[in-house]
Amino acid sequence: MRLTSEQIAQILSLSRQIVGGDVSVSVFGSRLDDGRRGGDLDLLIEADHRPTLLQRAELKSRLEAEMQMPVDIVGRQRGGDPRAFEVIAMARGVRLE
């Protein structure tokens, strides 16, 4: 995974501040491939409630500013029926801890 421990801590901290303490965060996409360079940061944000558009927008904006890379966020409600793209993100994602 092409994220430092400091970046992971930053992602988790901001996610908890903005979405809530019950949030879980997974990374999927190109950042999981150590052989690649560049690319954006794809995050699956899961909580007991579906993260709102405003929460996702604020998280995206703050992460992009602090990490200096493009960020894409997929938000879903834990336990709900997953949408098609959420199924892909859940199958390929690695949960941050």
Secondary structure per residue as TSV (DSSP state, phi and psi in degrees):
chain	resnum	aa	ss	phi	psi
A	1	M	-	360.0	132.9
A	2	R	-	-94.3	59.8
A	3	L	-	-138.3	139.2
A	4	T	-	-80.7	164.8
A	5	S	H	-63.0	-32.4
A	6	E	H	-67.1	-40.8
A	7	Q	H	-65.2	-41.5
A	8	I	H	-61.9	-45.4
A	9	A	H	-60.3	-40.4
A	10	Q	H	-65.0	-44.2
A	11	I	H	-60.4	-47.9
A	12	L	H	-65.1	-42.8
A	13	S	H	-61.9	-49.7
A	14	L	H	-65.3	-38.0
A	15	S	H	-62.2	-42.1
A	16	R	H	-68.9	-38.9
A	17	Q	H	-62.9	-43.1
A	18	I	H	-89.1	-42.3
A	19	V	T	-95.8	-37.5
A	20	G	-	136.8	162.4
A	21	G	T	-67.1	-18.0
A	22	D	T	-87.5	7.1
A	23	V	-	-74.8	143.6
A	24	S	E	-121.8	145.4
A	25	V	E	-127.6	130.4
A	26	S	E	-124.2	147.8
A	27	V	E	-104.2	137.1
A	28	F	E	-138.7	169.1
A	29	G	S	90.5	-155.7
A	30	S	G	-63.6	-26.1
A	31	R	G	-67.1	-13.6
A	32	L	G	-83.7	-14.8
A	33	D	-	-94.5	106.4
A	34	D	T	-66.8	-17.0
A	35	G	T	-85.6	-5.5
A	36	R	-	-99.8	169.2
A	37	R	-	-128.2	155.3
A	38	G	-	63.4	-151.7
A	39	G	-	90.1	171.3
A	40	D	-	-95.3	178.6
A	41	L	E	-110.0	115.0
A	42	D	E	-100.9	121.8
A	43	L	E	-122.0	137.9
A	44	L	E	-105.3	118.0
A	45	I	E	-107.5	117.3
A	46	E	E	-117.6	137.0
A	47	A	E	-147.3	172.7
A	48	D	S	-64.4	-21.4
A	49	H	S	-122.4	149.5
A	50	R	-	-65.4	124.4
A	51	P	-	-56.0	133.8
A	52	T	-	-71.4	166.1
A	53	L	H	-60.0	-41.5
A	54	L	H	-65.1	-40.3
A	55	Q	H	-63.4	-44.8
A	56	R	H	-64.6	-40.7
A	57	A	H	-65.4	-43.1
A	58	E	H	-65.2	-43.4
A	59	L	H	-62.9	-44.9
A	60	K	H	-58.9	-49.1
A	61	S	H	-61.2	-46.4
A	62	R	H	-69.0	-40.2
A	63	L	H	-66.4	-42.8
A	64	E	H	-61.4	-40.8
A	65	A	H	-67.6	-41.3
A	66	E	H	-82.6	-30.9
A	67	M	H	-101.2	-8.7
A	68	Q	-	56.8	45.6
A	69	M	S	-153.5	153.0
A	70	P	-	-65.7	143.2
A	71	V	E	-128.8	133.3
A	72	D	E	-116.7	136.5
A	73	I	E	-125.6	130.0
A	74	V	E	-109.9	124.3
A	75	G	E	-110.6	139.5
A	76	R	E	-146.2	156.0
A	77	Q	E	-86.7	126.0
A	78	R	T	-59.7	131.6
A	79	G	T	86.9	-11.9
A	80	G	S	-79.7	168.4
A	81	D	-	-68.9	121.8
A	82	P	-	-73.9	143.8
A	83	R	-	-76.9	166.6
A	84	A	H	-54.5	-48.4
A	85	F	H	-70.1	-30.4
A	86	E	H	-64.9	-35.9
A	87	V	H	-60.3	-44.1
A	88	I	H	-63.1	-48.1
A	89	A	H	-61.5	-40.6
A	90	M	H	-68.3	-38.6
A	91	A	H	-70.9	-34.7
A	92	R	H	-102.3	-6.8
A	93	G	-	-80.5	156.3
A	94	V	E	-119.2	121.9
A	95	R	E	-71.9	135.9
A	96	L	-	-86.3	139.2
A	97	E	-	-134.5	360.0
